[in-house]
Amino acid sequence: MNNKELLKVVEDFGTPTYVYDAESIKIQYEKLTSSFAKNTKFFYACKALSNINILKYVQSLGANLDCVCINEVKLGLKAGFEPKRILFTPNCVDLAEIEEAMAFGVHINIDNISILEQFGNKHGGSYPVFVRINPHIFAGGNYKISTGHIDSKFGISIHQLRHIERIVKSTNLNVEGLHMHTGSEIKDPEVFLQGLEIMFELAEHFPNLKYLDMGSGFKVPYQEDDIETDVQTLGKKVNKAVSEFSKETGKKFELWFEPGKFLVSKSGHFLVKTNVIKQTTATVFAGINSGFNHLIRPMFYDSYHKIENLSHAKGPERIYTVVGNICETDTFAWDRKITEIREGDVLVFRNAGAYGFEMSSNFNSRLKPAEVLFLDGKAHLIRKRDEFEDLLKNQIEVL
């Protein structure tokens, strides 16, 4: 999408508004599918962005679906995904939620010893499962986004393999898949290959294995000098490793990945209006009509989003600290060079397609923003902006 089209969205739908470019999602998906062998499948990690129109669109591209909540499973089914194209990977849920997913017929991924044993005792080999392994690989460079390190709550430690084997043997559990996910923002393809080697070693212990799921973590560039995970190089190395393993062992399986941010992050543009320019003795603040209730990543993950002034794109560069309208510290950017911002100007946050609206809230009783999908040259409203009545929707007045 170009800036003129974004300004037209503001004219038609107001601010704050999330806009997603469907063509960008398609380009990212095809970048993956063209880089890996045919026995590789991609499951969109819908926790990144779960609007049902996005789910329907990635389904139309041929992607499968990775879900972490039973309601995501239900959304995926409603969006048209067949159960066999859905993987359910919850964390710290009880057996009842696992069984609800089981009733839908989707793939189930279990990430702790307790539930694995409960499931095996009750269902035995009647329903195949995946086992999520924690490989003790620190990836992503940040404990907030790394999920494979020794202190992570995700997965079953590789050092508990004997315990897993005892449960499998005693309950006749059918393990058809192994899963690991080491974190986000992985720049080095060797991290994936290190994980794959661990998977190969573990595969020897599970005779019914059909699938190896490597999770995701593909990096997208947020800053000018950032790099993107080289999926073409990764694909070549992974394809070679899998081929050699199959020749040596005679074992064949499908390789799965779960891209979320990689597919939708670039597609997203978050449009806001500048409410006020406030000068202090040390700083010039650009206060906007949004806050971390709409985009929490900068405050939560210290993440960077490029911010541009769409209304005054050719103005002189000045230095601003961009902040929100929440009654908390909600700084989006400190001392950022942006073309001169005037009150009323429209700003855009780039790379806002992943974990933007998805992590939004009604904090301070602020209303959630609208969502728009730009498809085939036209902007479609796919979620209307909250109205005041939405704040009261589930409240029960007793006074």
C-alpha positions as CSV (number, residue, x, y, z in Angstrom):
1,M,0.0,0.0,0.0
2,N,1.2,3.5,-0.7
3,N,0.8,6.5,1.6
4,K,-2.0,8.0,-0.5
5,E,-4.1,4.8,-0.1
6,L,-3.4,4.9,3.7
7,L,-4.6,8.5,3.9
8,K,-7.7,7.5,2.0
9,V,-8.3,4.8,4.7
10,V,-8.1,7.6,7.3
11,E,-10.6,9.7,5.3
12,D,-13.0,6.7,5.1
13,F,-12.6,5.0,8.4
14,G,-10.9,7.5,10.8
15,T,-8.2,6.8,13.4
16,P,-6.9,4.9,15.2
17,T,-7.1,2.1,12.6
18,Y,-5.1,-1.0,11.7
19,V,-4.7,-1.7,8.0
20,Y,-3.5,-5.0,6.6
21,D,-2.2,-5.4,3.0
22,A,-3.3,-8.8,1.7
23,E,-0.7,-8.8,-1.1
24,S,2.1,-8.5,1.5
25,I,0.9,-11.6,3.3
26,K,0.8,-13.5,0.0
27,I,4.3,-12.5,-0.9
28,Q,5.6,-13.7,2.5
29,Y,3.8,-17.0,2.2
30,E,5.1,-17.7,-1.3
31,K,8.6,-16.8,-0.1
32,L,8.4,-19.7,2.3
33,T,6.7,-22.2,0.1
34,S,9.2,-21.6,-2.7
35,S,12.2,-22.1,-0.3
36,F,11.4,-25.5,1.2
37,A,10.8,-29.0,-0.2
38,K,7.3,-30.2,-1.0
39,N,7.1,-32.3,2.2
40,T,7.2,-29.1,4.2
41,K,4.0,-27.5,5.5
42,F,3.3,-24.2,7.0
43,F,0.9,-23.5,9.8
44,Y,0.0,-19.9,10.3
45,A,0.4,-19.0,14.0
46,C,-2.9,-17.1,14.4
47,K,-2.1,-15.7,17.8
48,A,-0.3,-13.0,15.8
49,L,-3.5,-11.8,14.1
50,S,-6.7,-13.8,14.4
51,N,-9.3,-11.6,12.6
52,I,-11.4,-14.2,10.7
53,N,-10.9,-12.4,7.4
54,I,-7.2,-12.9,7.8
55,L,-7.7,-16.6,8.7
56,K,-9.9,-17.0,5.6
57,Y,-7.3,-15.3,3.4
58,V,-4.3,-17.4,4.6
59,Q,-6.5,-20.5,4.2
60,S,-7.1,-19.5,0.6
61,L,-3.3,-19.3,0.1
62,G,-3.0,-22.9,1.1
63,A,-1.6,-22.4,4.6
64,N,-2.6,-24.5,7.6
65,L,-3.3,-23.2,11.1
66,D,-1.5,-23.2,14.4
67,C,-3.7,-22.5,17.4
68,V,-2.8,-22.0,21.1
69,C,-6.4,-21.6,22.5
70,I,-9.6,-23.6,21.9
71,N,-11.3,-20.5,20.7
72,E,-8.6,-20.1,18.0
73,V,-9.4,-23.7,16.9
74,K,-13.1,-22.7,16.7
75,L,-12.3,-19.6,14.7
76,G,-10.1,-21.7,12.3
77,L,-12.9,-24.2,11.7
78,K,-15.4,-21.3,11.1
79,A,-12.9,-19.8,8.7
80,G,-12.9,-23.0,6.6
81,F,-9.8,-24.9,7.8
82,E,-10.3,-28.7,7.8
83,P,-9.5,-30.3,11.2
84,K,-6.5,-32.1,9.8
85,R,-5.0,-28.7,8.8
86,I,-5.2,-27.4,12.4
87,L,-2.6,-27.9,15.1
88,F,-3.6,-27.2,18.7
89,T,-0.6,-26.2,20.9
90,P,-1.9,-24.9,24.2
91,N,0.1,-24.1,27.3
92,C,-0.9,-24.6,30.9
93,V,-4.5,-25.6,30.1
94,D,-6.4,-28.5,31.8
95,L,-7.3,-31.8,30.2
96,A,-10.9,-30.6,29.4
97,E,-9.6,-28.1,26.9
98,I,-7.4,-30.7,25.3
99,E,-10.4,-33.0,25.0
100,E,-12.6,-30.3,23.5
101,A,-10.0,-29.9,20.7
102,M,-9.9,-33.7,20.4
103,A,-13.6,-33.8,19.7
104,F,-13.0,-31.5,16.8
105,G,-10.5,-33.9,15.3
106,V,-7.5,-31.5,15.1
107,H,-3.9,-32.4,15.8
108,I,-3.1,-32.1,19.5
109,N,0.3,-31.0,20.9
110,I,1.0,-31.7,24.6
111,D,3.7,-29.7,26.3
112,N,3.9,-31.0,29.9
113,I,4.3,-34.4,31.7
114,S,1.1,-34.0,33.8
115,I,-1.3,-33.6,30.9
116,L,0.6,-36.2,28.8
117,E,0.1,-38.8,31.6
118,Q,-3.6,-37.8,32.1
119,F,-4.3,-38.0,28.4
120,G,-2.5,-41.3,28.0
121,N,-4.3,-42.9,31.0
122,K,-7.7,-41.8,29.7
123,H,-7.3,-42.1,25.9
124,G,-4.3,-44.3,25.4
125,G,-3.5,-45.0,21.8
126,S,-7.0,-44.1,20.6
127,Y,-6.0,-40.5,19.6
128,P,-2.5,-39.6,18.2
129,V,-0.7,-36.7,19.8
130,F,2.4,-34.4,19.3
131,V,4.8,-33.9,22.2
132,R,6.4,-30.5,22.6
133,I,10.0,-30.6,23.6
134,N,12.0,-27.9,25.3
135,P,15.5,-28.2,23.6
136,H,17.2,-25.8,26.0
137,I,18.3,-23.6,23.1
138,F,18.3,-19.9,23.9
139,A,17.2,-18.1,20.8
140,G,15.9,-14.6,20.0
141,G,18.3,-12.7,22.2
142,N,15.6,-11.7,24.7
143,Y,14.1,-13.8,27.5
144,K,10.7,-12.2,26.8
145,I,10.6,-13.8,23.3
146,S,12.8,-16.8,23.8
147,T,10.8,-20.0,24.6
148,G,13.4,-22.8,24.4
149,H,15.7,-21.9,27.2
150,I,16.1,-23.9,30.4
151,D,13.8,-21.6,32.5
152,S,11.0,-21.5,29.9
153,K,7.5,-22.7,30.8
154,F,7.1,-24.1,27.3
155,G,7.6,-27.8,26.4
156,I,9.0,-30.9,28.2
157,S,12.7,-30.8,28.8
158,I,14.8,-33.1,26.6
159,H,16.3,-34.4,29.8
160,Q,12.9,-35.9,30.6
161,L,12.9,-38.2,27.6
162,R,12.9,-41.3,29.8
163,H,9.8,-40.1,31.6
164,I,8.0,-39.4,28.3
165,E,9.0,-42.9,27.1
166,R,7.6,-44.5,30.3
167,I,4.3,-42.7,29.9
168,V,4.1,-43.7,26.2
169,K,4.9,-47.4,27.0
170,S,2.6,-47.7,30.0
171,T,-0.4,-46.0,28.4
172,N,0.1,-47.1,24.8
173,L,0.2,-43.5,23.7
174,N,0.6,-42.9,20.0
175,V,3.1,-40.1,19.4
176,E,2.8,-39.1,15.8
177,G,4.7,-35.8,16.0
178,L,7.4,-34.0,17.8
179,H,7.4,-30.2,18.3
180,M,9.8,-27.5,19.4
181,H,9.8,-23.7,19.2
182,T,12.9,-21.9,20.5
183,G,11.7,-18.2,20.2
184,S,11.2,-15.2,17.9
185,E,13.4,-12.9,15.9
186,I,15.9,-15.7,15.0
187,K,18.5,-14.3,12.6
188,D,20.8,-17.3,12.3
189,P,19.6,-20.3,10.3
190,E,22.0,-22.5,12.3
191,V,19.6,-22.2,15.3
192,F,17.0,-24.1,13.3
193,L,19.6,-26.7,12.2
194,Q,20.7,-27.2,15.8
195,G,17.1,-27.8,16.8
196,L,16.6,-30.2,13.8
197,E,19.6,-32.3,14.9
198,I,18.0,-32.7,18.3
199,M,14.7,-33.7,16.6
200,F,16.6,-36.3,14.6
201,E,18.0,-37.8,17.8
202,L,14.6,-37.9,19.5
203,A,12.9,-39.4,16.4
204,E,14.7,-42.7,17.0
205,H,12.6,-43.1,20.2
206,F,9.2,-42.8,18.6
207,P,8.4,-45.5,16.0
208,N,5.1,-44.0,14.8
209,L,6.5,-40.6,14.1
210,K,5.0,-38.8,11.0
211,Y,5.7,-35.1,11.7
212,L,8.5,-32.9,12.9
213,D,7.4,-29.4,13.8
214,M,10.1,-26.8,14.2
215,G,7.9,-24.0,15.3
216,S,8.9,-20.6,13.9
217,G,10.9,-17.6,14.9
218,F,11.6,-16.2,11.4
219,K,12.8,-12.6,11.9
220,V,11.3,-9.7,10.0
221,P,13.2,-6.4,9.8
222,Y,11.8,-3.5,11.9
223,Q,14.7,-1.0,11.5
224,E,16.5,0.2,8.4
225,D,19.6,-1.9,9.2
226,D,17.7,-5.0,10.3
227,I,18.0,-8.3,8.5
228,E,15.2,-10.8,7.7
229,T,15.7,-14.5,8.2
230,D,17.2,-15.8,5.0
231,V,14.5,-18.5,4.4
232,Q,16.0,-19.5,1.0
233,T,19.3,-20.4,2.6
234,L,17.5,-22.0,5.5
235,G,15.3,-24.0,3.2
236,K,18.3,-25.4,1.3
237,K,20.1,-26.4,4.5
238,V,17.0,-27.9,6.0
239,N,16.1,-29.8,2.9
240,K,19.6,-31.2,2.7
241,A,19.6,-32.3,6.4
242,V,16.2,-33.9,6.1
243,S,17.1,-35.8,2.9
244,E,20.4,-37.1,4.4
245,F,18.6,-38.2,7.6
246,S,16.0,-40.1,5.5
247,K,18.6,-41.8,3.5
248,E,20.6,-42.9,6.6
249,T,17.6,-44.1,8.6
250,G,14.9,-44.9,6.1
251,K,12.5,-42.7,8.1
252,K,10.3,-40.2,6.2
253,F,8.2,-37.5,7.7
254,E,6.6,-34.1,7.0
255,L,8.4,-31.1,8.3
256,W,6.2,-28.3,9.7
257,F,6.9,-24.7,10.5
258,E,4.6,-22.2,12.2
259,P,5.1,-18.6,10.8
260,G,3.0,-15.9,12.4
261,K,4.8,-12.6,12.6
262,F,6.7,-13.5,9.4
263,L,3.4,-13.6,7.4
264,V,1.5,-10.6,8.8
265,S,3.9,-8.2,10.4
266,K,4.9,-6.3,7.2
267,S,1.4,-6.2,6.1
268,G,0.2,-4.0,9.0
269,H,0.1,-0.2,9.2
270,F,-1.3,1.4,12.3
271,L,-2.8,4.8,11.6
272,V,-3.2,7.4,14.4
273,K,-3.9,11.2,14.7
274,T,-1.6,13.6,16.5
275,N,-3.6,15.2,19.3
276,V,-1.1,17.6,20.8
277,I,2.5,18.8,20.5
278,K,3.8,19.3,24.0
279,Q,7.2,20.9,24.7
280,T,9.0,20.6,28.0
281,T,12.4,21.8,29.0
282,A,14.0,18.7,27.6
283,T,11.6,17.0,25.2
284,V,9.1,17.6,22.4
285,F,6.3,15.2,22.8
286,A,3.9,14.2,20.0
287,G,0.8,12.9,21.8
288,I,-1.4,10.7,19.7
289,N,-5.0,9.3,19.9
290,S,-3.8,5.9,20.9
291,G,-1.7,4.2,23.6
292,F,-0.3,0.9,24.7
293,N,-3.9,-0.2,24.9
294,H,-3.7,-0.5,21.1
295,L,-0.1,-1.3,20.5
296,I,1.7,-2.7,23.5
297,R,4.8,-4.1,21.9
298,P,7.1,-1.1,22.4
299,M,6.4,-1.0,26.1
300,F,6.1,-4.8,26.6
301,Y,9.0,-6.0,24.4
302,D,11.0,-2.8,23.9
303,S,10.2,-3.3,20.2
304,Y,10.9,-0.8,17.5
305,H,8.3,0.4,15.0
306,K,9.2,2.9,12.3
307,I,6.9,6.0,12.6
308,E,6.3,8.3,9.7
309,N,4.2,11.5,9.2
310,L,1.8,10.8,6.4
311,S,0.3,14.3,6.4
312,H,3.7,16.2,6.2
313,A,6.0,13.6,4.6
314,K,8.3,16.2,3.0
315,G,8.6,18.5,6.0
316,P,11.9,19.2,7.8
317,E,13.1,16.5,10.2
318,R,12.7,17.2,13.9
319,I,13.2,15.1,17.0
320,Y,10.1,13.8,18.8
321,T,9.2,11.5,21.6
322,V,5.9,9.8,20.5
323,V,3.5,9.1,23.4
324,G,0.0,7.9,23.9
325,N,-3.1,9.2,25.6
326,I,-3.2,6.6,28.4
327,C,-2.8,7.6,32.0
328,E,0.4,5.5,32.3
329,T,3.8,5.8,30.8
330,D,3.1,4.7,27.2
331,T,6.0,5.8,25.2
332,F,6.2,4.5,21.6
333,A,9.5,6.1,20.7
334,W,12.1,8.3,22.4
335,D,14.0,11.0,20.5
336,R,12.9,9.8,17.1
337,K,13.7,11.7,13.9
338,I,10.3,12.3,12.1
339,T,9.3,15.0,9.6
340,E,7.8,18.0,11.4
341,I,4.6,16.9,13.2
342,R,1.7,19.3,13.6
343,E,-1.4,18.8,15.7
344,G,-3.9,16.9,13.5
345,D,-1.2,15.2,11.4
346,V,-1.7,11.5,10.6
347,L,1.2,9.2,11.7
348,V,1.7,5.6,10.6
349,F,3.4,2.8,12.6
350,R,5.0,0.3,10.2
351,N,5.3,-3.4,10.7
352,A,2.2,-3.4,12.9
353,G,0.4,-6.5,11.6
354,A,1.5,-8.9,14.3
355,Y,0.6,-8.7,18.0
356,G,-0.9,-5.2,17.5
357,F,-4.7,-5.4,17.6
358,E,-4.3,-8.9,18.9
359,M,-2.9,-7.7,22.2
360,S,-5.1,-4.6,22.4
361,S,-7.4,-3.9,25.4
362,N,-9.9,-1.4,26.8
363,F,-7.6,-0.1,29.4
364,N,-8.6,3.4,30.7
365,S,-12.0,2.5,29.2
366,R,-10.6,3.5,25.8
367,L,-12.2,1.9,22.7
368,K,-10.5,-0.6,20.5
369,P,-9.6,0.6,17.0
370,A,-11.0,-0.5,13.6
371,E,-9.4,-3.0,11.3
372,V,-9.2,-2.7,7.6
373,L,-8.1,-5.2,5.0
374,F,-6.7,-3.9,1.7
375,L,-7.5,-6.5,-0.9
376,D,-7.5,-6.3,-4.7
377,G,-7.0,-2.6,-4.6
378,K,-9.9,-1.9,-2.2
379,A,-10.1,-1.2,1.5
380,H,-12.6,-3.4,3.3
381,L,-13.6,-2.7,6.9
382,I,-13.2,-6.1,8.7
383,R,-13.8,-4.9,12.3
384,K,-15.7,-1.8,13.3
385,R,-14.4,0.5,15.9
386,D,-15.6,-0.1,19.4
387,E,-18.5,2.0,20.6
388,F,-19.2,3.1,24.2
389,E,-21.9,0.4,24.6
390,D,-19.2,-2.3,24.0
391,L,-17.6,-1.3,27.3
392,L,-20.8,-2.2,29.1
393,K,-21.7,-5.3,27.0
394,N,-20.9,-8.0,29.6
395,Q,-21.3,-5.9,32.7
396,I,-24.2,-6.7,35.0
397,E,-25.6,-3.8,37.0
398,V,-26.6,-4.8,40.5
399,L,-26.9,-1.3,42.0
